[in-house]
Every structure is written in C-alpha cells, then in structure tokens.
Amino acid sequence: MSTVKSCRAFSPENTPPLKTETGMKEQNSPENLADSAFRTLSAVSSALPRSSSLNQEIRDAIAAQERGYYLPDEDERLRNAYVHYLGLRAALWETVQTLRPLLDERRNPDWNLRLRLFGLAFCATAMLTRSAGFIVSLARDRPVVWNKLDEAEPRFHLEEKSFTAIYRSFSSARWMWRYHEAWHFYNTHRKEVAGALEDAQMHLVSKWLQAEEPFFENSRREFIKRKIRYRLHAFKLRQISGYKRVMFHLFRLSGSAIADMKHPFVRRNGKKHRVTPELRAATQKILEAGDIIVTRHDDAMSNLFLPGFWPHASLYIGDAQQRASLGLPPIHHPGANVLEARKDGVLFRHLNETLSVDAFVVLRPGLQDAHLKEALTRAISHEGKLYDFVFDFRTADKLVCSEVLYRAYHGVGPIAFELVKRSGKLVLPPEDLIRQSLSSGFFEPILCYGAGNDEMLLGNAASRKLLATLGKAAPPVENVPGYGLQPQKAG
C-alpha cells in the first residue's frame, strides 16, 4: 500500500464531523466529571504509599546512608517506589485540575454540587500532601537518598533534581497557607460537604478525608522543619532546581482562588494536539471493530514515568452498526466506540476523546468474526472496573490500559501474549504489546500518524515508521505484516 503524506488524501474537508458532540458534552458535565473524580480517588486510595508499604525502602535508605551509596538492587527498589508515587501524583493532580474550574460560582451556580466537587478536589489534594510526606521522609535527613532521587533517570523521563523540585514545593509557605485555608473551609462546612457527598453516594470521600486529618495536623508542625531543611540543602548545593513550583491549591467556594497547581514535569507549549478533528473523522472511516489504538501525547502526564515512545493503548469496539454485525449487544453510551482504561477506570469513550493526542498507531487483528466477537465480548465485560495504579496483571478486579487488550485477546484462537518483567513486576506495557503483536503475525499495522512528523502513513510505510519508534527491541522485519509474512485469518 502506498504512503500517504498527509491527511488530505482522505479528503477530510468532505468528511462529516464525528457525531459525538452530544455524548462528549454529557461526559464533560459537572456531574459526570465528579463521578470520574470519585472513581479515580477510589482507585488511588488503596495504592497510596504508606509506612508499612515502604518498610524495605526505609531499611535500604538507612543502609545506603551508612554505607555512603546505594547498591544496584536498593537503587531499583527506591526508583520503583519513587516512580509509583509520581504516577499517583500525576493522577491526583489531573483530578484537581479538572475539578478546579467547576468550583467557580459563575460557571456552576449549584451550591450543593460545588460542595461535592470541593470535597473531591480537597480529598485529592490531601492525598497528594500525604503521599508526598512519605517520600520526603525517606530523604529529608539522608543526603545519600536525596541525591539518589535527584539523579536523572532517562528510563522514566526524569531530569536531574526532580526530587529537589518536589521538596521545594512541599516546603512552600504559599502552598501551606493555601492548604490551611482550604482545610479551614472544609472544617467550617464539614457537615454540608459530607451531606453533598452522601447525596451522590460518595460517602467514602468523607471517610478518606477523616483518615487524612492526623496527617494534616502533623503537616503544620513539620512545615517549619521542612522549610529550614530545604534552605540548608539548597545552600549546600548552591543552586536551586529550575522546575516550576508545585502549588496545591483549590478554589474557595466564597470566590477566592485556592486551587492552581502546576506540575514540575509538564512543559506545555500552549499548542493544540497535532491530531486534528478532521484527521480523527477521516480515521474513523478506516477503523474496524477490534482495532488496537496506541497513542502518545507529546507532553502529557501519561508519558511520564513510562519507558518507550508509545505509553497508552485502547480498544476500538466499533460503532453501533459494526457491533450489531458481530452480534454484540448494544451499549448504553450514545456515540461511544472505544473501551479505554484511564485513571477514572475502564469506560466506554468517544473516539474524539481517545484521539485527542499528538501521535497514534492502529493495529488490526487477523481474526475471523467468531473469534473477534469472543475477544470484544471479553473486553466489554470489564467495563466499569477501576484503574489499577499498582499495575498488578495477576488480578482482574482493576485494570490498566494495556491489560484491557491483554485480557481481551490472549487465548482467543492462536493469539497469545507473554507478560514481561518490568520494574520487578510481570506486566505488558503498550510497547511490549506492540512488539508481541507484530511478532505473532496476527496483527497488522494499518496506519501511523505523528511519529516524528505530521504525516499519515499506511500499510508498509506505517510498519516501517512503527518499527523505527520501537528501536533495537523491535521484532525482526521478516515477521512484521507488510514485509512478506501476512497474518492468516484465524478460524
């Protein structure tokens, strides 16, 4: 198949817009965003670092400080704990950023709904603060640990002095003042907030906030100590990290701002996503039920702390007509055509949302309809589950993005995937999913966009570009569709 150098070949100007505007507006309503935030907090709450879960890392830190350096296995354990924390931090930060505008009385005049949103946003902020405290406690009195966390780690896109940036923000007087202001508002309106949450069947948020109270009391006593420690450390280093400050703020319901956080690892340039609405509409014409969509943001949180070029995957379940032709039952989500696991869980979503990215690739399974129906039925059965921030592929009660694909396709016909060990866990990251899909000969790259430049590539050209993004660990070209070995329809 020939290379298509731009999306114009699809005549997007003649392509009608995706008919999902109504569904998208409903999905972005304050009520739905509150539900999404609640699902995120439900998943995060059980994965937050605790003293008991860091026992080994604490023992490692004591030994490394006495020794003067980290051993390789200690280094890996510390790095894994740090990366796990940063992933949770990213999810909580995004949750607060999503809810923050909805606390404005002019945009959302419903007082009871604003109280519910405040409770969710403040709970996310409290969780951010507590989780930061556990990581900070590892390093605050141990220069060896501090310096280790400040090392650059290209595997997870961490630059030098990342921990110093977090510690500095954690010691910010402005942050502490804003956080205390939010806590004072919560105490003043505690019963009202609890009632608003109870009305929406989110009483667990009040329970989580109660669990955070002891940590809040400790934070007031520890703040001055942290401020002094940070200034001494900065003086010794004679330089301060250039990352932007992290501010944990919320919106105060009386109208004053207490919620404008900035993440030290995100460098948005203000530009829109490179995948345009016209390109998304043209792509939908090509997609078939069962296609795997692997995506990338140039600077999104999903890229952070994950190795490789392709950090996220989802499953195209087809439009209503395609699903009906396979004999799949209808889904009660107007316009939804993608099953995707994000921080708010495994949910049906719209292609417009999934492809609001900068690069993506589509892989198509070579399966007969009976097997394709089996795989999609499996996948759809997981809808509604929470996101797995622990990345435990051995359990199925919570799932990450690539695990949805793993549990959909593994064992269907001749298709089999093998979990690989990454950071001490057996998982199947999106890039390993791609490699194994290509090597199996039962998945074919259909199109690739944005991998290095803004051009749409099809067929062989898409295969070559995809291989280039995978680097040295890519499968041999003779086993890749488009290079001689075409996948057979598995019957």
N, C-alpha and C positions, 0 to 999 in steps of 0.2 A: 504494500500500500504506500502511496506516495506521501511525502512530507507536506504538511500544510503549514505555511509560515506564519499565518495569523488567523485570528478568529473570523476574519472577513469571509473566508472560504465557506463558512457556514451560513452566510447571508443573515447575520443577526438582525439587521435592520428590517428584515421580513419576518422575523420570528416574534410571535406574540409574547408579551411578558408572562412570566410564570403566574399561574392563577392561585397564588397563595397569600395575597395581601391580607385577606380577612383572617386567615389562620395565624399569620405572623403577628397581626395586631392583638389578637386574643392571647397569643403566647407571651407578648410583652406587656400585658395588662398588669397593674399593680398586684392583683390577687394571684395571678399565675407566677409572677416574679417572687412573691412572698412564699408560695408553695415550693418553688425551685430552691430558694434560700434555705427553707426548712429541711429539704431533702439533703442539701449539701452539709448542713450542720449535723444532721443525723449520721451521715457517713463519717464526718471528720471527728465527731465527739469520741468515737471508740478507737480512733487511730492516733490521737494526740499523744505526744511523748509524756511519760510520767516517770517519777523517780524509780519505780520498780522496773520499768522497761529499759532504763539506762544503767542498770547495775554494772554490766560488763564494761560499758564505755567509761563509767566512773572509775572502775578498777584500772582500766587501761590508762586513763588520764593521770592517776596517781603514780603508776609505774613509769610512765613516759616522763613525767616531771622529775622524778627522782633520777632517772637514767639520763635525761637530757635530750632525748629524741624518741620518736615513735618507731616501733618495729612494723614491718610491712602488714602483718595481719591486724595489728592495732590500728594502723593507718586506715585500712579498708573499713573496719567497723566504725571508726569515727566518721569517715566520709559518708558511709551509708546512712548513719543517724542524722548527719547534717543535711544531706540531700532529701531525706524523708521529711525532715522539718520544713525545709524550703518549699517542698511540694504542697504541704498542708498550708503553709503561709500564703502561697500563691492563691489557693482556692478560697481561703477566708478573705484575702484582700479583694479578690474579684467580687465576692459576695457583697462586701460593704460598698464597693464602688457602684455596683448595680443598684443597690437599695437607696443610696445616698440622695439622688435627685427626687425620689418619691417621697421624701420626708418634707419637702417644701410644700407649705400650705397652699400656695397658689397653684401648684400642679396637682396636688392631691388634697382636696378640702375635707375628706372624710377623716375626722379625728380618731375614730376607733381603728381605722385601717393604718393611720400613721403611727398609732401606738404599737400596733402589731409589728409594723416594719421597723420601728425603733428597737423593739425588743429583739428582733432577729439580728439587726445590724450591731447592736451593742453586745449581744452574745458573741457574735463573730469577732468583735474587737477584743472582748475579754479573753476569748480563746487564743487570739493572736498574742496577747500580752503574756498569758501563762506559758504558752509553748516557747516563746522567746526566752522566758526566765529559765527554763530547764537547760536550754542550750548555752545561755550566758553563764549559768552556774558551773558548767564544765570548764570554762576558760577564764573566768574573771580573775582568779588568783593563780593561774597557771600559765606563765608566758609560753611554755612549750606548746600547750594546747592552742592558745590564742594564735601563735604564729603558724601552727599547722592548719588551722581553719582559714587563715588568711592566704594560704598558698593558692596560686592559680590551679585550676583543675579543668583542662580542656575537655575531658570526657563529659563533663556536665555543664560546660559553657560558663564556668565560674572564673571571674577575673581575680586578680590579686587584690587582697584586702577586703574581700566581701564581708567577712565577719566583723571587721572594724566598722564598716558602714552600718551594719545591723546594730552593733553595740552603741554606736554614737546616737542612732535614732532612739534606741531603747533608753538612753540617758538624757533625752531632750527635755528641757524644762517646759517647753511649749507643749510637747506631747503629753507630759504628765499633767499639766494644768488642764488641757482639753479632756483628757481621760477622766480626771477627777470631776470635771464639770458634767460630763455625761453620766458618771456614776451618781452624782448628786441628783440629777434629773430623774434617774431610774429610781432612786430611793424615795423621792418625793411622790412619784406616780407609780410606785410598785404595784399596788392593787389594780390600778387601771390597766397597766401593761399586762399583768397576769390575766386579767379578765378578757382583754382583747385577744390574747394568745389562746386562752381557753375556748373562746367562741369559735376559733378557727381550728380547734382540735390540735393545738400546738403547745399544750401544757408542758411538754418536755423541755421547751426552751426556758421556762421559769425554773425548772429543776436544774438545768445546766447552769443557769445564772447563779442559783444558790450555791452550787458547787464551786463557783469562781470567787465567792465572797472572801474566803480566807486568803486567797492569793492577792486580792485587791488590797486587803489590809496590810499584808506583807510588803506590797509594792510601794506603799507610802514610806515605810521605814527604810526600804532598800534603795530608794531613788537617790538620796544624797550620797550613799556609798558608791553607787554606780557612776554618778557624775564625777566624783573625785577619782575613782579608778580610771575612768576613761581619760580624764585630763592628764593624769600621770603617764598613762600608756602613750598618749599622743605626744607628750613632751619627749619621752624617751625615743620615739620613732622619728621625731622632728618633722613629721608630715601627717596630714590627715587625708583619709580616702576621698577621692573625687566623686564618689557616688552621690546621687541626690539623697536628701534626707527623707526618712520614712516618717510620716506623721499619721498616727492612729487617731482620727477624728470622726465624729458623727455629725449629723445635723440636729441641733437642738430644736425641739418642736415649737418653741417660742419664736423661732425665726433666726437665731444666731447660728453661725456655722461652727460645728464641732466635728466635721467629717470630711476631711480632704486628705486622703493618704496618697503617698507616692511610693512606688516600689523601687528599690535601688538597682534592680537588674533589668528594668524595662526602659528602652530608649525609643519611644515612639517618635516618628518624624512628622506626624501630622498628615501624612498622605493616606489616601483611601487604599483599600485592598486592591491588589492587582487583578484579581478575578472580578470582572465587571458583571453587572446584571445581564448584559447581552450575551456574554460568554456562558453564564450559568444557564440561560434559556436555551442556547444552542447545545450545551452539553446534555441537558435533559432529553433532547431528541435522540441522543445516541445511547443513553443509559438503558439497561435492561435489568429486570428484577434479578437479584443475586450478585450484582456487580459490587466489588470492594472498592471503596473510595479512600485513598490515603492522602492526607492533606498536611499542609505546612503554612504557618504564619511566619512572616519574616522576623517579627519581634514579639510574638505572643508568649504568654505565660506557659503555654503548653510546650514550647520549645525548651524552656529552661529545665536543667537538671536531667534531661533525657538525651542519651547519645544518639548520633545519627542525624541525617537530613530530614527524614520523614518521622515525625513524632506521634501522629494521630491517625486512627482508622475508623471507618464506619461502614455500614451495610446498606446498600440501596435495595429497598424491598419492593420497588416498583409503584406505579400509580394504580388507581383502582382497577382499571381495565387489565393491566398486566397481572395483578394479583388474582383477579377473577379467572383469567385464562389458565392459571396454575391450580385453580381450585382452592385458593387460600381464603379464609374467612375475611369479611370486611373489618376494618379497624375504625374506631370511632374518634378519629382525629382528622378533621377536614383538611385535605391538601397535603397531609404528612406522607412522605415517601422514603424516609431514611430512618433506620434504627441506629442510635448512636449513644455511647456511654460518655458522659461528661461528668463534671463534679456534682451536678444535681441528679445523676443517676442514668439508668438505661431507659431512654424515652424515644418515642416517635417524634421526628422533627421534620422540618421542611428543607428541601434541597437548597433553597436560598440561604438558610442559616448555615448549613454544613459547608457550603462552598463560599462563604464569606471569608476567604483566605487569600493567600498570595501564590500558592502553588498546589497542584494536586495531580494524582495519577489514578487511573481506573484499571483494575484487573478484573477480567471476566472468567468465570469458571466454565470449563467444558463439560457440563453435566446434562444428562437427559432430564426432561421435565419432572419425572417422578423423583429423582434424587434432588433436584433443585427445590421441589416442593418440600421434601423432607428437611433440607437444610434451613429454608426460610421458616418453616413451622417451628423448628427448634429455636431459631433465633427469636422469633416473635414471642415465644413462651417466656423469655427472660425480660420482656418489657416491664418496667416498673421497679426493677431492683435498684438498690443503691450503688453508688460508685465505691470501688474498693481501693481506698488510699493505702492499704497495706500491701497491695499487689500480690495477693496470695492466690495463685492459679489452681491450687489444690481444692479450694472450696468454690461453691457456685452461688452462695447467697448474695454476694456482692461481686460486681464485675468491673474491669477496666475496659478501655475501648477495644483493644485487640483481642481480649478474651471473648467478646461477643462473637467475633469471627471464628475464633478457635473452637468455641462450643457449638457454633452453627455447622461448620464444615468437617471437623475432624471425625473420621469414621463413616462419612457419607460416601458410599461407593468405594472407590480406591483411594480417596483423599485421606492423608494422614499428616499431622503436624507433630513436631517434636519440641517439647519445652527445652529451653536452653538456660544455662546458669548465668545470671547477670546480677552483680552485687550480692552474691550469696543466695539468690532466690531462683527457683525454677519458674521462668516466665516465657512469654512470646511477644517481645516488643514488635512494633509495626515493621521495623526494617528486617527483622528475622522472619516475620510473617511474609514479607515480600520475597525474600531470598528463597524460602522454602516453597512458596507458591510457584515461583519461576522454575526452580529446580525440578519440581514434581512433573512439569509438563502439562498440568491440568488447569493452569491459569494463564491467561494471555493478556499482556498489556494492550489496552485499547487506545488510550490517549494519555498524554502527559503535557502539562502546562506549567510554565513558570519556573522550571528547574534550571536556573541560570539566566534565562531571559524570558521576555513576554512573547512566547510563541506557542501555538498549539501544534503538537506533534502526534501523528497517528501511526499505528502499525509498527513497522521495523524501526522507524525513526523514534517512536516513543520508547521502544525496547532499548535502543542504544542510549538514549538520554537517561532512562531509568537506571541502567547499569552503571553509567558514569556517576550517578549520585550515590550508589552503594559502595563504591570504592573497591578496595582489594578483596573484601569478603563477598563480593558478588559471585553468583554461580557461573560455571563455565558457559560461554556464549552458545555452545552447541546444544545446551539444554534449555535455552530460552526460546519461547514462541517467537516466530519471526526470523529465526536463524536455522531453519531446516526441520526441527522437530516440532510438529504441530500437535497440540493436545488432541487426544481422541475423545469423542463423546462417551462418557462413562455410562453404560446402560445397565 
